[in-house]
């Protein structure tokens, strides 16, 4: 995990003072680190039968789309609360 942490750029005081922003684009542009991050997200869920993968907002779109789960029936991307899956199914 330390290798992944070092691949993520930290931007202090952005977007406002006192907030430490973690920029994932530096992780995503390094294919080795990006693959390791995906593996870390996916491995705990292998063999449990994933039906749907939902990516929330900007970075979630990228990570959800790269989810290589053969059991996943669908992939959704939510851009705002009004468009999220829970409103469609409820």
GROMACS elastic network, one bead per residue, 0.5 to 0.9 nm:
[ bonds ]
;  ai    aj funct       b0    kb
    1     4     6  0.51136   500
    1     5     6  0.62090   500
    1     6     6  0.86591   500
    1    37     6  0.86732   500
    1    40     6  0.88280   500
    2     6     6  0.61478   500
    2     7     6  0.86742   500
    3     6     6  0.52112   500
    3     7     6  0.64678   500
    3    33     6  0.77347   500
    4     7     6  0.50822   500
    4     8     6  0.67565   500
    4    27     6  0.72929   500
    4    33     6  0.61450   500
    4    34     6  0.83803   500
    4    36     6  0.76075   500
    4    37     6  0.69152   500
    5     8     6  0.54145   500
    5     9     6  0.83318   500
    5    27     6  0.86500   500
    6     9     6  0.73842   500
    6    27     6  0.86155   500
    7    24     6  0.81108   500
    7    26     6  0.61623   500
    7    28     6  0.87088   500
    7    30     6  0.79385   500
    7    33     6  0.69418   500
    8    22     6  0.63850   500
    8    23     6  0.58730   500
    8    24     6  0.54819   500
    8    25     6  0.75620   500
    8    26     6  0.56733   500
    8    27     6  0.53270   500
    8    28     6  0.88328   500
    9    21     6  0.82699   500
    9    22     6  0.58687   500
    9    23     6  0.50894   500
    9    24     6  0.69304   500
    9    25     6  0.81050   500
    9    26     6  0.62576   500
    9    27     6  0.79591   500
   10    20     6  0.65662   500
   10    21     6  0.57697   500
   10    23     6  0.61913   500
   11    14     6  0.62041   500
   11    15     6  0.88804   500
   11    19     6  0.84722   500
   11    20     6  0.57693   500
   11    21     6  0.50134   500
   11    22     6  0.63649   500
   11    23     6  0.71987   500
   12    15     6  0.85296   500
   12    16     6  0.86172   500
   12    17     6  0.76490   500
   12    18     6  0.73524   500
   12    19     6  0.62624   500
   12    21     6  0.61996   500
   12    22     6  0.87115   500
   13    16     6  0.50762   500
   13    18     6  0.51461   500
   13    20     6  0.57267   500
   13    21     6  0.74273   500
   14    17     6  0.63047   500
   14    18     6  0.77510   500
   14    19     6  0.57574   500
   14    20     6  0.63435   500
   14    21     6  0.58968   500
   15    18     6  0.89307   500
   15    19     6  0.69040   500
   15    20     6  0.84097   500
   15    21     6  0.74526   500
   16    19     6  0.60234   500
   16    20     6  0.87744   500
   17    20     6  0.84316   500
   23    26     6  0.65738   500
   23    27     6  0.79878   500
   24    27     6  0.51701   500
   24    28     6  0.62623   500
   24    29     6  0.87701   500
   24    59     6  0.79092   500
   25    29     6  0.61069   500
   25    30     6  0.87761   500
   25    59     6  0.87429   500
   26    29     6  0.54160   500
   26    30     6  0.67621   500
   27    30     6  0.55404   500
   27    31     6  0.79105   500
   27    32     6  0.87600   500
   27    33     6  0.58907   500
   27    34     6  0.57511   500
   27    37     6  0.83723   500
   28    31     6  0.65414   500
   28    32     6  0.88334   500
   28    33     6  0.71309   500
   28    35     6  0.86086   500
   28    37     6  0.89353   500
   29    32     6  0.89185   500
   29    33     6  0.83373   500
   29    34     6  0.73388   500
   30    33     6  0.54755   500
   30    34     6  0.60497   500
   30    35     6  0.86263   500
   31    34     6  0.50042   500
   31    35     6  0.60397   500
   31    36     6  0.85753   500
   32    35     6  0.52322   500
   32    36     6  0.62850   500
   32    37     6  0.86984   500
   33    36     6  0.50261   500
   33    37     6  0.61228   500
   33    38     6  0.86059   500
   34    37     6  0.50964   500
   34    38     6  0.62327   500
   34    39     6  0.86026   500
   35    38     6  0.50950   500
   35    39     6  0.60967   500
   35    40     6  0.85957   500
   36    40     6  0.61351   500
   36    41     6  0.86809   500
   37    40     6  0.50865   500
   37    41     6  0.63508   500
   37    42     6  0.86813   500
   38    41     6  0.51012   500
   38    42     6  0.60251   500
   38    43     6  0.83825   500
   38    63     6  0.72849   500
   38    66     6  0.78247   500
   38    67     6  0.74349   500
   39    42     6  0.50923   500
   39    43     6  0.56249   500
   39    44     6  0.88457   500
   40    43     6  0.57486   500
   40    44     6  0.74768   500
   41    44     6  0.68685   500
   41    45     6  0.79005   500
   41    67     6  0.88891   500
   42    45     6  0.55159   500
   42    46     6  0.65436   500
   42    67     6  0.72412   500
   42    68     6  0.81909   500
   42    69     6  0.81641   500
   43    46     6  0.53808   500
   44    47     6  0.87172   500
   44    48     6  0.88132   500
   45    48     6  0.57734   500
   45    49     6  0.78538   500
   45    50     6  0.75060   500
   46    49     6  0.74859   500
   46    50     6  0.82694   500
   46    69     6  0.78273   500
   47    50     6  0.82014   500
   47    71     6  0.87740   500
   48    71     6  0.89936   500
   49    69     6  0.86453   500
   49    70     6  0.89510   500
   49    71     6  0.58218   500
   49    72     6  0.74051   500
   50    53     6  0.73674   500
   50    69     6  0.71843   500
   50    70     6  0.84960   500
   50    71     6  0.57015   500
   50    72     6  0.50750   500
   50    73     6  0.78184   500
   51    71     6  0.63012   500
   51    73     6  0.51584   500
   51    74     6  0.68725   500
   51    75     6  0.89383   500
   52    71     6  0.86388   500
   52    72     6  0.52732   500
   52    73     6  0.57361   500
   52    75     6  0.57692   500
   52    76     6  0.75414   500
   53    64     6  0.61427   500
   53    65     6  0.83330   500
   53    67     6  0.76672   500
   53    69     6  0.89397   500
   53    72     6  0.67690   500
   53    73     6  0.83042   500
   53    74     6  0.64797   500
   53    76     6  0.63164   500
   53    77     6  0.85118   500
   54    60     6  0.78328   500
   54    61     6  0.80669   500
   54    64     6  0.62342   500
   54    65     6  0.88585   500
   54    74     6  0.85386   500
   54    75     6  0.58269   500
   54    77     6  0.56270   500
   54    78     6  0.72331   500
   54    84     6  0.88947   500
   54    85     6  0.80683   500
   55    58     6  0.82336   500
   55    59     6  0.78019   500
   55    62     6  0.75336   500
   55    63     6  0.69065   500
   55    65     6  0.76328   500
   55    75     6  0.77161   500
   55    76     6  0.62465   500
   55    78     6  0.63196   500
   55    79     6  0.88076   500
   56    59     6  0.74661   500
   56    61     6  0.63219   500
   56    64     6  0.84056   500
   56    76     6  0.85741   500
   56    77     6  0.59558   500
   56    78     6  0.50446   500
   56    79     6  0.65487   500
   56    80     6  0.82773   500
   56    84     6  0.84033   500
   57    60     6  0.54237   500
   57    61     6  0.61754   500
   57    77     6  0.71290   500
   57    78     6  0.58827   500
   57    80     6  0.73230   500
   58    61     6  0.55542   500
   58    62     6  0.72778   500
   58    78     6  0.89912   500
   58    79     6  0.76382   500
   59    62     6  0.53178   500
   59    63     6  0.64510   500
   59    64     6  0.86308   500
   60    63     6  0.51233   500
   60    64     6  0.58130   500
   60    65     6  0.82733   500
   60    77     6  0.76312   500
   60    78     6  0.86787   500
   61    64     6  0.54211   500
   61    65     6  0.61096   500
   61    66     6  0.87528   500
   61    76     6  0.83225   500
   61    77     6  0.57878   500
   61    78     6  0.80228   500
   61    79     6  0.88951   500
   62    65     6  0.53472   500
   62    66     6  0.64617   500
   62    67     6  0.89978   500
   63    66     6  0.52881   500
   63    67     6  0.64933   500
   64    67     6  0.52157   500
   64    68     6  0.89115   500
   64    75     6  0.70235   500
   64    76     6  0.79706   500
   64    77     6  0.78122   500
   65    68     6  0.82182   500
   65    75     6  0.69987   500
   65    76     6  0.85999   500
   65    77     6  0.86652   500
   67    72     6  0.87624   500
   67    75     6  0.88634   500
   68    71     6  0.89353   500
   68    72     6  0.83795   500
   69    72     6  0.54732   500
   69    73     6  0.89553   500
   70    73     6  0.80342   500
   72    75     6  0.74620   500
   76    84     6  0.85482   500
   76    85     6  0.76016   500
   77    83     6  0.86973   500
   77    84     6  0.77660   500
   77    85     6  0.85514   500
   78    81     6  0.73508   500
   78    82     6  0.85750   500
   78    83     6  0.57800   500
   78    85     6  0.72763   500
   79    82     6  0.82497   500
   79    83     6  0.64191   500
   79    84     6  0.72906   500
   80    83     6  0.54264   500
   80    84     6  0.64835   500
   81    84     6  0.52681   500
   81    85     6  0.87868   500
   81    86     6  0.89893   500
   81    87     6  0.83556   500
   82    85     6  0.88973   500
   82    87     6  0.71765   500
   83    86     6  0.85977   500
   83    87     6  0.71409   500
   83    88     6  0.79017   500
   84    87     6  0.59573   500
   84    88     6  0.71475   500
   85    88     6  0.51449   500
   85    89     6  0.63614   500
   85    90     6  0.85587   500
   86    89     6  0.53471   500
   86    90     6  0.58091   500
   87    90     6  0.55139   500
